[in-house]
Amino acid sequence: MSKEPLLVALGAKIRTVRQAKGFSQEGFAAEAGLGRSYYGGIERGERNVAALNLMQIAQVLGVEVGELFPSLKEVRKLT
Protein backbone atom coordinates (compact mmCIF):
# COMPACT_ATOMS: atom_id res chain seq x y z
CA MET A 1 0.00 0.00 0.00
CA SER A 2 1.48 3.34 -1.02
CA LYS A 3 1.26 6.41 1.16
CA GLU A 4 -0.47 9.61 0.10
CA PRO A 5 2.38 12.06 -0.67
CA LEU A 6 0.51 15.01 0.84
CA LEU A 7 0.09 13.16 4.15
CA VAL A 8 3.78 12.23 4.09
CA ALA A 9 4.66 15.92 3.61
CA LEU A 10 2.32 16.94 6.44
CA GLY A 11 3.83 14.34 8.76
CA ALA A 12 7.36 15.43 7.87
CA LYS A 13 6.51 19.06 8.62
CA ILE A 14 4.97 18.13 11.99
CA ARG A 15 8.06 16.05 12.81
CA THR A 16 10.35 18.98 11.95
CA VAL A 17 8.43 21.34 14.24
CA ARG A 18 8.30 18.77 17.07
CA GLN A 19 12.04 18.15 16.87
CA ALA A 20 12.78 21.89 16.78
CA LYS A 21 10.79 22.22 20.01
CA GLY A 22 12.91 19.49 21.62
CA PHE A 23 10.22 16.83 22.06
CA SER A 24 10.83 13.12 21.59
CA GLN A 25 8.09 11.42 19.60
CA GLU A 26 6.95 9.36 22.57
CA GLY A 27 7.09 12.27 25.01
CA PHE A 28 5.19 14.52 22.65
CA ALA A 29 2.46 11.96 22.01
CA ALA A 30 1.93 11.65 25.78
CA GLU A 31 1.88 15.43 26.25
CA ALA A 32 -0.65 15.82 23.44
CA GLY A 33 -2.85 13.03 24.77
CA LEU A 34 -2.42 10.93 21.63
CA GLY A 35 -1.44 7.28 21.41
CA ARG A 36 2.22 6.80 20.57
CA SER A 37 1.51 4.51 17.60
CA TYR A 38 -1.26 6.81 16.32
CA TYR A 39 1.03 9.83 16.53
CA GLY A 40 3.87 7.92 14.86
CA GLY A 41 1.47 7.11 12.03
CA ILE A 42 0.76 10.81 11.59
CA GLU A 43 4.46 11.60 11.24
CA ARG A 44 4.96 8.74 8.78
CA GLY A 45 2.04 9.91 6.63
CA GLU A 46 0.00 6.79 7.37
CA ARG A 47 -2.87 8.65 9.05
CA ASN A 48 -5.25 11.26 7.70
CA VAL A 49 -5.20 13.24 10.93
CA ALA A 50 -8.44 14.82 12.16
CA ALA A 51 -8.69 18.59 12.50
CA LEU A 52 -9.19 18.33 16.27
CA ASN A 53 -5.96 16.36 16.61
CA LEU A 54 -4.11 18.89 14.45
CA MET A 55 -5.32 21.66 16.73
CA GLN A 56 -4.17 19.69 19.79
CA ILE A 57 -0.76 19.10 18.22
CA ALA A 58 -0.40 22.80 17.38
CA GLN A 59 -1.45 23.81 20.89
CA VAL A 60 1.11 21.57 22.58
CA LEU A 61 3.83 22.72 20.16
CA GLY A 62 2.88 26.36 20.75
CA VAL A 63 2.45 27.14 17.05
CA GLU A 64 -0.39 28.17 14.76
CA VAL A 65 -2.09 25.23 13.02
CA GLY A 66 -1.01 26.59 9.64
CA GLU A 67 2.64 26.20 10.63
CA LEU A 68 2.17 22.44 10.65
CA PHE A 69 1.36 22.30 6.94
CA PRO A 70 3.93 22.13 4.15
CA SER A 71 4.27 25.23 2.02
CA LEU A 72 2.21 25.63 -1.14
CA LYS A 73 5.45 25.32 -3.12
CA GLU A 74 6.13 21.92 -1.52
CA VAL A 75 2.54 20.79 -2.18
CA ARG A 76 2.73 21.77 -5.85
CA LYS A 77 5.79 19.56 -6.27
CA LEU A 78 3.79 16.59 -4.99
CA THR A 79 0.66 17.03 -7.09
PDB file with one MODEL, atoms N, CA, C and O in Angstrom:
MODEL        1
ATOM      1  N   MET A   1       0.845  -1.190   0.000  1.00  0.00           N
ATOM      2  CA  MET A   1       0.000   0.000   0.000  1.00  0.00           C
ATOM      3  C   MET A   1       0.882   1.244   0.000  1.00  0.00           C
ATOM      4  O   MET A   1       1.745   1.390   0.866  1.00  0.00           O
ATOM      5  N   SER A   2       0.675   2.135  -0.959  1.00  0.00           N
ATOM      6  CA  SER A   2       1.485   3.344  -1.022  1.00  0.00           C
ATOM      7  C   SER A   2       0.856   4.443  -0.177  1.00  0.00           C
ATOM      8  O   SER A   2      -0.360   4.498   0.010  1.00  0.00           O
ATOM      9  N   LYS A   3       1.715   5.306   0.323  1.00  0.00           N
ATOM     10  CA  LYS A   3       1.265   6.409   1.163  1.00  0.00           C
ATOM     11  C   LYS A   3       0.895   7.605   0.299  1.00  0.00           C
ATOM     12  O   LYS A   3       1.471   7.818  -0.768  1.00  0.00           O
ATOM     13  N   GLU A   4      -0.063   8.374   0.767  1.00  0.00           N
ATOM     14  CA  GLU A   4      -0.466   9.610   0.096  1.00  0.00           C
ATOM     15  C   GLU A   4       0.661  10.634   0.285  1.00  0.00           C
ATOM     16  O   GLU A   4       0.983  10.971   1.424  1.00  0.00           O
ATOM     17  N   PRO A   5       1.261  11.130  -0.782  1.00  0.00           N
ATOM     18  CA  PRO A   5       2.384  12.056  -0.669  1.00  0.00           C
ATOM     19  C   PRO A   5       2.071  13.309   0.158  1.00  0.00           C
ATOM     20  O   PRO A   5       2.940  13.809   0.873  1.00  0.00           O
ATOM     21  N   LEU A   6       0.848  13.814   0.066  1.00  0.00           N
ATOM     22  CA  LEU A   6       0.515  15.013   0.837  1.00  0.00           C
ATOM     23  C   LEU A   6       0.505  14.722   2.336  1.00  0.00           C
ATOM     24  O   LEU A   6       0.896  15.574   3.135  1.00  0.00           O
ATOM     25  N   LEU A   7       0.061  13.524   2.722  1.00  0.00           N
ATOM     26  CA  LEU A   7       0.092  13.164   4.148  1.00  0.00           C
ATOM     27  C   LEU A   7       1.518  12.933   4.621  1.00  0.00           C
ATOM     28  O   LEU A   7       1.848  13.234   5.769  1.00  0.00           O
ATOM     29  N   VAL A   8       2.361  12.405   3.754  1.00  0.00           N
ATOM     30  CA  VAL A   8       3.775  12.229   4.094  1.00  0.00           C
ATOM     31  C   VAL A   8       4.415  13.598   4.322  1.00  0.00           C
ATOM     32  O   VAL A   8       5.180  13.773   5.270  1.00  0.00           O
ATOM     33  N   ALA A   9       4.108  14.564   3.463  1.00  0.00           N
ATOM     34  CA  ALA A   9       4.657  15.917   3.607  1.00  0.00           C
ATOM     35  C   ALA A   9       4.151  16.581   4.889  1.00  0.00           C
ATOM     36  O   ALA A   9       4.914  17.253   5.582  1.00  0.00           O
ATOM     37  N   LEU A  10       2.877  16.395   5.202  1.00  0.00           N
ATOM     38  CA  LEU A  10       2.322  16.942   6.441  1.00  0.00           C
ATOM     39  C   LEU A  10       3.022  16.327   7.645  1.00  0.00           C
ATOM     40  O   LEU A  10       3.426  17.042   8.562  1.00  0.00           O
ATOM     41  N   GLY A  11       3.169  15.008   7.648  1.00  0.00           N
ATOM     42  CA  GLY A  11       3.835  14.338   8.758  1.00  0.00           C
ATOM     43  C   GLY A  11       5.272  14.792   8.926  1.00  0.00           C
ATOM     44  O   GLY A  11       5.743  14.973  10.049  1.00  0.00           O
ATOM     45  N   ALA A  12       5.969  14.976   7.814  1.00  0.00           N
ATOM     46  CA  ALA A  12       7.360  15.430   7.871  1.00  0.00           C
ATOM     47  C   ALA A  12       7.447  16.833   8.465  1.00  0.00           C
ATOM     48  O   ALA A  12       8.350  17.128   9.247  1.00  0.00           O
ATOM     49  N   LYS A  13       6.510  17.688   8.091  1.00  0.00           N
ATOM     50  CA  LYS A  13       6.510  19.058   8.623  1.00  0.00           C
ATOM     51  C   LYS A  13       6.236  19.041  10.123  1.00  0.00           C
ATOM     52  O   LYS A  13       6.900  19.747  10.882  1.00  0.00           O
ATOM     53  N   ILE A  14       5.266  18.242  10.556  1.00  0.00           N
ATOM     54  CA  ILE A  14       4.969  18.134  11.986  1.00  0.00           C
ATOM     55  C   ILE A  14       6.192  17.607  12.737  1.00  0.00           C
ATOM     56  O   ILE A  14       6.523  18.112  13.810  1.00  0.00           O
ATOM     57  N   ARG A  15       6.863  16.598  12.183  1.00  0.00           N
ATOM     58  CA  ARG A  15       8.065  16.048  12.809  1.00  0.00           C
ATOM     59  C   ARG A  15       9.141  17.124  12.965  1.00  0.00           C
ATOM     60  O   ARG A  15       9.776  17.229  14.014  1.00  0.00           O
ATOM     61  N   THR A  16       9.339  17.919  11.916  1.00  0.00           N
ATOM     62  CA  THR A  16      10.352  18.976  11.953  1.00  0.00           C
ATOM     63  C   THR A  16      10.065  19.975  13.072  1.00  0.00           C
ATOM     64  O   THR A  16      10.968  20.365  13.812  1.00  0.00           O
ATOM     65  N   VAL A  17       8.808  20.385  13.191  1.00  0.00           N
ATOM     66  CA  VAL A  17       8.427  21.344  14.245  1.00  0.00           C
ATOM     67  C   VAL A  17       8.608  20.707  15.623  1.00  0.00           C
ATOM     68  O   VAL A  17       9.138  21.341  16.536  1.00  0.00           O
ATOM     69  N   ARG A  18       8.166  19.452  15.777  1.00  0.00           N
ATOM     70  CA  ARG A  18       8.303  18.766  17.069  1.00  0.00           C
ATOM     71  C   ARG A  18       9.765  18.676  17.483  1.00  0.00           C
ATOM     72  O   ARG A  18      10.109  18.968  18.629  1.00  0.00           O
ATOM     73  N   GLN A  19      10.621  18.273  16.557  1.00  0.00           N
ATOM     74  CA  GLN A  19      12.041  18.146  16.871  1.00  0.00           C
ATOM     75  C   GLN A  19      12.667  19.498  17.212  1.00  0.00           C
ATOM     76  O   GLN A  19      13.506  19.587  18.108  1.00  0.00           O
ATOM     77  N   ALA A  20      12.263  20.541  16.502  1.00  0.00           N
ATOM     78  CA  ALA A  20      12.779  21.886  16.777  1.00  0.00           C
ATOM     79  C   ALA A  20      12.390  22.356  18.181  1.00  0.00           C
ATOM     80  O   ALA A  20      13.100  23.149  18.801  1.00  0.00           O
ATOM     81  N   LYS A  21      11.262  21.860  18.668  1.00  0.00           N
ATOM     82  CA  LYS A  21      10.794  22.225  20.011  1.00  0.00           C
ATOM     83  C   LYS A  21      11.402  21.324  21.084  1.00  0.00           C
ATOM     84  O   LYS A  21      11.158  21.532  22.273  1.00  0.00           O
ATOM     85  N   GLY A  22      12.191  20.325  20.679  1.00  0.00           N
ATOM     86  CA  GLY A  22      12.908  19.486  21.620  1.00  0.00           C
ATOM     87  C   GLY A  22      12.131  18.315  22.208  1.00  0.00           C
ATOM     88  O   GLY A  22      12.540  17.744  23.219  1.00  0.00           O
ATOM     89  N   PHE A  23      11.018  17.954  21.583  1.00  0.00           N
ATOM     90  CA  PHE A  23      10.215  16.830  22.057  1.00  0.00           C
ATOM     91  C   PHE A  23      10.673  15.530  21.408  1.00  0.00           C
ATOM     92  O   PHE A  23      10.988  15.506  20.218  1.00  0.00           O
ATOM     93  N   SER A  24      10.711  14.453  22.181  1.00  0.00           N
ATOM     94  CA  SER A  24      10.826  13.119  21.586  1.00  0.00           C
ATOM     95  C   SER A  24       9.444  12.768  21.052  1.00  0.00           C
ATOM     96  O   SER A  24       8.447  13.361  21.465  1.00  0.00           O
ATOM     97  N   GLN A  25       9.383  11.814  20.143  1.00  0.00           N
ATOM     98  CA  GLN A  25       8.086  11.424  19.597  1.00  0.00           C
ATOM     99  C   GLN A  25       7.187  10.856  20.697  1.00  0.00           C
ATOM    100  O   GLN A  25       6.012  11.211  20.791  1.00  0.00           O
ATOM    101  N   GLU A  26       7.738   9.985  21.513  1.00  0.00           N
ATOM    102  CA  GLU A  26       6.950   9.360  22.573  1.00  0.00           C
ATOM    103  C   GLU A  26       6.509  10.380  23.619  1.00  0.00           C
ATOM    104  O   GLU A  26       5.354  10.372  24.046  1.00  0.00           O
ATOM    105  N   GLY A  27       7.419  11.250  24.031  1.00  0.00           N
ATOM    106  CA  GLY A  27       7.085  12.273  25.015  1.00  0.00           C
ATOM    107  C   GLY A  27       6.044  13.244  24.494  1.00  0.00           C
ATOM    108  O   GLY A  27       5.147  13.661  25.227  1.00  0.00           O
ATOM    109  N   PHE A  28       6.168  13.602  23.221  1.00  0.00           N
ATOM    110  CA  PHE A  28       5.194  14.517  22.648  1.00  0.00           C
ATOM    111  C   PHE A  28       3.813  13.892  22.571  1.00  0.00           C
ATOM    112  O   PHE A  28       2.818  14.531  22.915  1.00  0.00           O
ATOM    113  N   ALA A  29       3.746  12.645  22.122  1.00  0.00           N
ATOM    114  CA  ALA A  29       2.457  11.963  22.014  1.00  0.00           C
ATOM    115  C   ALA A  29       1.761  11.953  23.373  1.00  0.00           C
ATOM    116  O   ALA A  29       0.559  12.206  23.460  1.00  0.00           O
ATOM    117  N   ALA A  30       2.510  11.663  24.429  1.00  0.00           N
ATOM    118  CA  ALA A  30       1.932  11.647  25.780  1.00  0.00           C
ATOM    119  C   ALA A  30       1.445  13.036  26.178  1.00  0.00           C
ATOM    120  O   ALA A  30       0.351  13.179  26.724  1.00  0.00           O
ATOM    121  N   GLU A  31       2.247  14.050  25.909  1.00  0.00           N
ATOM    122  CA  GLU A  31       1.883  15.434  26.251  1.00  0.00           C
ATOM    123  C   GLU A  31       0.636  15.887  25.505  1.00  0.00           C
ATOM    124  O   GLU A  31      -0.181  16.635  26.043  1.00  0.00           O
ATOM    125  N   ALA A  32       0.492  15.431  24.263  1.00  0.00           N
ATOM    126  CA  ALA A  32      -0.651  15.822  23.438  1.00  0.00           C
ATOM    127  C   ALA A  32      -1.878  14.953  23.691  1.00  0.00           C
ATOM    128  O   ALA A  32      -2.956  15.232  23.166  1.00  0.00           O
ATOM    129  N   GLY A  33      -1.721  13.906  24.490  1.00  0.00           N
ATOM    130  CA  GLY A  33      -2.846  13.027  24.769  1.00  0.00           C
ATOM    131  C   GLY A  33      -3.208  12.117  23.602  1.00  0.00           C
ATOM    132  O   GLY A  33      -4.360  11.714  23.443  1.00  0.00           O
ATOM    133  N   LEU A  34      -2.207  11.806  22.795  1.00  0.00           N
ATOM    134  CA  LEU A  34      -2.416  10.932  21.634  1.00  0.00           C
ATOM    135  C   LEU A  34      -1.651   9.633  21.845  1.00  0.00           C
ATOM    136  O   LEU A  34      -0.596   9.634  22.480  1.00  0.00           O
ATOM    137  N   GLY A  35      -2.159   8.547  21.333  1.00  0.00           N
ATOM    138  CA  GLY A  35      -1.439   7.280  21.406  1.00  0.00           C
ATOM    139  C   GLY A  35      -0.131   7.376  20.648  1.00  0.00           C
ATOM    140  O   GLY A  35      -0.054   8.014  19.598  1.00  0.00           O
ATOM    141  N   ARG A  36       0.902   6.736  21.189  1.00  0.00           N
ATOM    142  CA  ARG A  36       2.221   6.795  20.566  1.00  0.00           C
ATOM    143  C   ARG A  36       2.194   6.237  19.143  1.00  0.00           C
ATOM    144  O   ARG A  36       2.763   6.841  18.234  1.00  0.00           O
ATOM    145  N   SER A  37       1.538   5.093  18.943  1.00  0.00           N
ATOM    146  CA  SER A  37       1.511   4.506  17.599  1.00  0.00           C
ATOM    147  C   SER A  37       0.661   5.347  16.649  1.00  0.00           C
ATOM    148  O   SER A  37       0.997   5.472  15.472  1.00  0.00           O
ATOM    149  N   TYR A  38      -0.434   5.925  17.144  1.00  0.00           N
ATOM    150  CA  TYR A  38      -1.262   6.810  16.318  1.00  0.00           C
ATOM    151  C   TYR A  38      -0.440   8.027  15.885  1.00  0.00           C
ATOM    152  O   TYR A  38      -0.423   8.392  14.709  1.00  0.00           O
ATOM    153  N   TYR A  39       0.240   8.648  16.853  1.00  0.00           N
ATOM    154  CA  TYR A  39       1.028   9.830  16.531  1.00  0.00           C
ATOM    155  C   TYR A  39       2.165   9.491  15.559  1.00  0.00           C
ATOM    156  O   TYR A  39       2.444  10.252  14.633  1.00  0.00           O
ATOM    157  N   GLY A  40       2.816   8.348  15.777  1.00  0.00           N
ATOM    158  CA  GLY A  40       3.873   7.921  14.859  1.00  0.00           C
ATOM    159  C   GLY A  40       3.335   7.763  13.447  1.00  0.00           C
ATOM    160  O   GLY A  40       4.014   8.098  12.477  1.00  0.00           O
ATOM    161  N   GLY A  41       2.101   7.246  13.332  1.00  0.00           N
ATOM    162  CA  GLY A  41       1.469   7.107  12.027  1.00  0.00           C
ATOM    163  C   GLY A  41       1.216   8.439  11.352  1.00  0.00           C
ATOM    164  O   GLY A  41       1.280   8.537  10.127  1.00  0.00           O
ATOM    165  N   ILE A  42       0.928   9.467  12.139  1.00  0.00           N
ATOM    166  CA  ILE A  42       0.759  10.813  11.588  1.00  0.00           C
ATOM    167  C   ILE A  42       2.076  11.273  10.967  1.00  0.00           C
ATOM    168  O   ILE A  42       2.108  11.736   9.826  1.00  0.00           O
ATOM    169  N   GLU A  43       3.160  11.141  11.729  1.00  0.00           N
ATOM    170  CA  GLU A  43       4.460  11.604  11.237  1.00  0.00           C
ATOM    171  C   GLU A  43       4.943  10.805  10.026  1.00  0.00           C
ATOM    172  O   GLU A  43       5.669  11.339   9.187  1.00  0.00           O
ATOM    173  N   ARG A  44       4.558   9.556   9.926  1.00  0.00           N
ATOM    174  CA  ARG A  44       4.958   8.735   8.782  1.00  0.00           C
ATOM    175  C   ARG A  44       4.029   8.908   7.582  1.00  0.00           C
ATOM    176  O   ARG A  44       4.275   8.328   6.525  1.00  0.00           O
ATOM    177  N   GLY A  45       2.977   9.690   7.730  1.00  0.00           N
ATOM    178  CA  GLY A  45       2.041   9.909   6.634  1.00  0.00           C
ATOM    179  C   GLY A  45       1.084   8.755   6.426  1.00  0.00           C
ATOM    180  O   GLY A  45       0.519   8.601   5.344  1.00  0.00           O
ATOM    181  N   GLU A  46       0.898   7.941   7.455  1.00  0.00           N
ATOM    182  CA  GLU A  46      -0.002   6.793   7.373  1.00  0.00           C
ATOM    183  C   GLU A  46      -1.410   7.121   7.858  1.00  0.00           C
ATOM    184  O   GLU A  46      -2.334   6.332   7.658  1.00  0.00           O
ATOM    185  N   ARG A  47      -1.577   8.260   8.484  1.00  0.00           N
ATOM    186  CA  ARG A  47      -2.866   8.655   9.053  1.00  0.00           C
ATOM    187  C   ARG A  47      -3.338   9.969   8.444  1.00  0.00           C
ATOM    188  O   ARG A  47      -2.558  10.905   8.267  1.00  0.00           O
ATOM    189  N   ASN A  48      -4.628  10.021   8.129  1.00  0.00           N
ATOM    190  CA  ASN A  48      -5.245  11.264   7.696  1.00  0.00           C
ATOM    191  C   ASN A  48      -5.779  11.916   8.971  1.00  0.00           C
ATOM    192  O   ASN A  48      -6.922  11.691   9.369  1.00  0.00           O
ATOM    193  N   VAL A  49      -4.944  12.712   9.589  1.00  0.00           N
ATOM    194  CA  VAL A  49      -5.195  13.237  10.931  1.00  0.00           C
ATOM    195  C   VAL A  49      -6.415  14.160  10.965  1.00  0.00           C
ATOM    196  O   VAL A  49      -6.598  14.994  10.077  1.00  0.00           O
ATOM    197  N   ALA A  50      -7.234  14.005  11.986  1.00  0.00           N
ATOM    198  CA  ALA A  50      -8.438  14.818  12.164  1.00  0.00           C
ATOM    199  C   ALA A  50      -8.068  16.248  12.554  1.00  0.00           C
ATOM    200  O   ALA A  50      -7.028  16.489  13.168  1.00  0.00           O
ATOM    201  N   ALA A  51      -8.923  17.177  12.193  1.00  0.00           N
ATOM    202  CA  ALA A  51      -8.694  18.591  12.495  1.00  0.00           C
ATOM    203  C   ALA A  51      -8.517  18.822  13.998  1.00  0.00           C
ATOM    204  O   ALA A  51      -7.659  19.606  14.404  1.00  0.00           O
ATOM    205  N   LEU A  52      -9.313  18.151  14.819  1.00  0.00           N
ATOM    206  CA  LEU A  52      -9.187  18.329  16.275  1.00  0.00           C
ATOM    207  C   LEU A  52      -7.810  17.897  16.766  1.00  0.00           C
ATOM    208  O   LEU A  52      -7.226  18.541  17.638  1.00  0.00           O
ATOM    209  N   ASN A  53      -7.294  16.810  16.207  1.00  0.00           N
ATOM    210  CA  ASN A  53      -5.963  16.363  16.612  1.00  0.00           C
ATOM    211  C   ASN A  53      -4.883  17.317  16.123  1.00  0.00           C
ATOM    212  O   ASN A  53      -3.892  17.539  16.818  1.00  0.00           O
ATOM    213  N   LEU A  54      -5.066  17.885  14.931  1.00  0.00           N
ATOM    214  CA  LEU A  54      -4.108  18.889  14.449  1.00  0.00           C
ATOM    215  C   LEU A  54      -4.086  20.104  15.362  1.00  0.00           C
ATOM    216  O   LEU A  54      -3.024  20.657  15.647  1.00  0.00           O
ATOM    217  N   MET A  55      -5.261  20.517  15.818  1.00  0.00           N
ATOM    218  CA  MET A  55      -5.320  21.660  16.730  1.00  0.00           C
ATOM    219  C   MET A  55      -4.647  21.335  18.057  1.00  0.00           C
ATOM    220  O   MET A  55      -3.977  22.189  18.638  1.00  0.00           O
ATOM    221  N   GLN A  56      -4.821  20.108  18.540  1.00  0.00           N
ATOM    222  CA  GLN A  56      -4.173  19.692  19.785  1.00  0.00           C
ATOM    223  C   GLN A  56      -2.656  19.657  19.616  1.00  0.00           C
ATOM    224  O   GLN A  56      -1.921  20.099  20.500  1.00  0.00           O
ATOM    225  N   ILE A  57      -2.193  19.140  18.497  1.00  0.00           N
ATOM    226  CA  ILE A  57      -0.756  19.101  18.216  1.00  0.00           C
ATOM    227  C   ILE A  57      -0.191  20.518  18.180  1.00  0.00           C
ATOM    228  O   ILE A  57       0.843  20.793  18.789  1.00  0.00           O
ATOM    229  N   ALA A  58      -0.864  21.408  17.473  1.00  0.00           N
ATOM    230  CA  ALA A  58      -0.396  22.800  17.385  1.00  0.00           C
ATOM    231  C   ALA A  58      -0.375  23.456  18.759  1.00  0.00           C
ATOM    232  O   ALA A  58       0.564  24.184  19.081  1.00  0.00           O
ATOM    233  N   GLN A  59      -1.380  23.210  19.560  1.00  0.00           N
ATOM    234  CA  GLN A  59      -1.446  23.813  20.893  1.00  0.00           C
ATOM    235  C   GLN A  59      -0.269  23.365  21.755  1.00  0.00           C
ATOM    236  O   GLN A  59       0.375  24.189  22.405  1.00  0.00           O
ATOM    237  N   VAL A  60       0.010  22.075  21.764  1.00  0.00           N
ATOM    238  CA  VAL A  60       1.114  21.572  22.584  1.00  0.00           C
ATOM    239  C   VAL A  60       2.455  22.079  22.063  1.00  0.00           C
ATOM    240  O   VAL A  60       3.361  22.357  22.849  1.00  0.00           O
ATOM    241  N   LEU A  61       2.588  22.201  20.739  1.00  0.00           N
ATOM    242  CA  LEU A  61       3.835  22.721  20.162  1.00  0.00           C
ATOM    243  C   LEU A  61       3.954  24.238  20.302  1.00  0.00           C
ATOM    244  O   LEU A  61       5.037  24.797  20.129  1.00  0.00           O
ATOM    245  N   GLY A  62       2.845  24.901  20.614  1.00  0.00           N
ATOM    246  CA  GLY A  62       2.876  26.355  20.752  1.00  0.00           C
ATOM    247  C   GLY A  62       3.008  27.080  19.432  1.00  0.00           C
ATOM    248  O   GLY A  62       3.651  28.127  19.353  1.00  0.00           O
ATOM    249  N   VAL A  63       2.392  26.518  18.376  1.00  0.00           N
ATOM    250  CA  VAL A  63       2.445  27.141  17.049  1.00  0.00           C
ATOM    251  C   VAL A  63       1.028  27.264  16.494  1.00  0.00           C
ATOM    252  O   VAL A  63       0.099  26.631  16.994  1.00  0.00           O
ATOM    253  N   GLU A  64       0.874  28.076  15.468  1.00  0.00           N
ATOM    254  CA  GLU A  64      -0.394  28.172  14.759  1.00  0.00           C
ATOM    255  C   GLU A  64      -0.581  26.895  13.938  1.00  0.00           C
ATOM    256  O   GLU A  64       0.398  26.316  13.466  1.00  0.00           O
ATOM    257  N   VAL A  65      -1.808  26.459  13.768  1.00  0.00           N
ATOM    258  CA  VAL A  65      -2.095  25.234  13.023  1.00  0.00           C
ATOM    259  C   VAL A  65      -1.474  25.294  11.628  1.00  0.00           C
ATOM    260  O   VAL A  65      -0.929  24.299  11.151  1.00  0.00           O
ATOM    261  N   GLY A  66      -1.551  26.437  10.983  1.00  0.00           N
ATOM    262  CA  GLY A  66      -1.006  26.586   9.638  1.00  0.00           C
ATOM    263  C   GLY A  66       0.480  26.302   9.539  1.00  0.00           C
ATOM    264  O   GLY A  66       0.969  25.935   8.471  1.00  0.00           O
ATOM    265  N   GLU A  67       1.205  26.466  10.635  1.00  0.00           N
ATOM    266  CA  GLU A  67       2.644  26.204  10.631  1.00  0.00           C
ATOM    267  C   GLU A  67       2.958  24.722  10.521  1.00  0.00           C
ATOM    268  O   GLU A  67       4.099  24.349  10.247  1.00  0.00           O
ATOM    269  N   LEU A  68       1.972  23.883  10.730  1.00  0.00           N
ATOM    270  CA  LEU A  68       2.174  22.436  10.647  1.00  0.00           C
ATOM    271  C   LEU A  68       2.077  21.918   9.219  1.00  0.00           C
ATOM    272  O   LEU A  68       2.476  20.787   8.941  1.00  0.00           O
ATOM    273  N   PHE A  69       1.555  22.726   8.324  1.00  0.00           N
ATOM    274  CA  PHE A  69       1.356  22.299   6.944  1.00  0.00           C
ATOM    275  C   PHE A  69       2.570  22.643   6.083  1.00  0.00           C
ATOM    276  O   PHE A  69       3.230  23.657   6.311  1.00  0.00           O
ATOM    277  N   PRO A  70       2.861  21.794   5.090  1.00  0.00           N
ATOM    278  CA  PRO A  70       3.932  22.127   4.152  1.00  0.00           C
ATOM    279  C   PRO A  70       3.537  23.362   3.338  1.00  0.00           C
ATOM    280  O   PRO A  70       2.357  23.682   3.198  1.00  0.00           O
ATOM    281  N   SER A  71       4.538  24.035   2.814  1.00  0.00           N
ATOM    282  CA  SER A  71       4.272  25.232   2.020  1.00  0.00           C
ATOM    283  C   SER A  71       3.553  24.863   0.722  1.00  0.00           C
ATOM    284  O   SER A  71       3.598  23.715   0.280  1.00  0.00           O
ATOM    285  N   LEU A  72       2.900  25.840   0.127  1.00  0.00           N
ATOM    286  CA  LEU A  72       2.213  25.630  -1.144  1.00  0.00           C
ATOM    287  C   LEU A  72       3.209  25.183  -2.216  1.00  0.00           C
ATOM    288  O   LEU A  72       2.877  24.361  -3.071  1.00  0.00           O
ATOM    289  N   LYS A  73       4.409  25.715  -2.170  1.00  0.00           N
ATOM    290  CA  LYS A  73       5.450  25.321  -3.124  1.00  0.00           C
ATOM    291  C   LYS A  73       5.762  23.828  -2.985  1.00  0.00           C
ATOM    292  O   LYS A  73       5.915  23.128  -3.986  1.00  0.00           O
ATOM    293  N   GLU A  74       5.856  23.344  -1.748  1.00  0.00           N
ATOM    294  CA  GLU A  74       6.125  21.921  -1.518  1.00  0.00           C
ATOM    295  C   GLU A  74       4.957  21.070  -2.012  1.00  0.00           C
ATOM    296  O   GLU A  74       5.163  20.015  -2.612  1.00  0.00           O
ATOM    297  N   VAL A  75       3.730  21.531  -1.760  1.00  0.00           N
ATOM    298  CA  VAL A  75       2.539  20.793  -2.180  1.00  0.00           C
ATOM    299  C   VAL A  75       2.468  20.694  -3.693  1.00  0.00           C
ATOM    300  O   VAL A  75       2.133  19.640  -4.233  1.00  0.00           O
ATOM    301  N   ARG A  76       2.778  21.773  -4.371  1.00  0.00           N
ATOM    302  CA  ARG A  76       2.732  21.773  -5.848  1.00  0.00           C
ATOM    303  C   ARG A  76       3.702  20.764  -6.442  1.00  0.00           C
ATOM    304  O   ARG A  76       3.427  20.187  -7.495  1.00  0.00           O
ATOM    305  N   LYS A  77       4.826  20.546  -5.785  1.00  0.00           N
ATOM    306  CA  LYS A  77       5.791  19.563  -6.272  1.00  0.00           C
ATOM    307  C   LYS A  77       5.242  18.148  -6.176  1.00  0.00           C
ATOM    308  O   LYS A  77       5.649  17.266  -6.932  1.00  0.00           O
ATOM    309  N   LEU A  78       4.319  17.934  -5.247  1.00  0.00           N
ATOM    310  CA  LEU A  78       3.793  16.592  -4.987  1.00  0.00           C
ATOM    311  C   LEU A  78       2.551  16.262  -5.800  1.00  0.00           C
ATOM    312  O   LEU A  78       2.170  15.097  -5.912  1.00  0.00           O
ATOM    313  N   THR A  79       1.922  17.277  -6.365  1.00  0.00           N
ATOM    314  CA  THR A  79       0.664  17.032  -7.086  1.00  0.00           C
ATOM    315  C   THR A  79       0.830  17.197  -8.573  1.00  0.00           C
ATOM    316  O   THR A  79      -0.130  17.027  -9.324  1.00  0.00           O
TER     317      THR A  79
ENDMDL
END
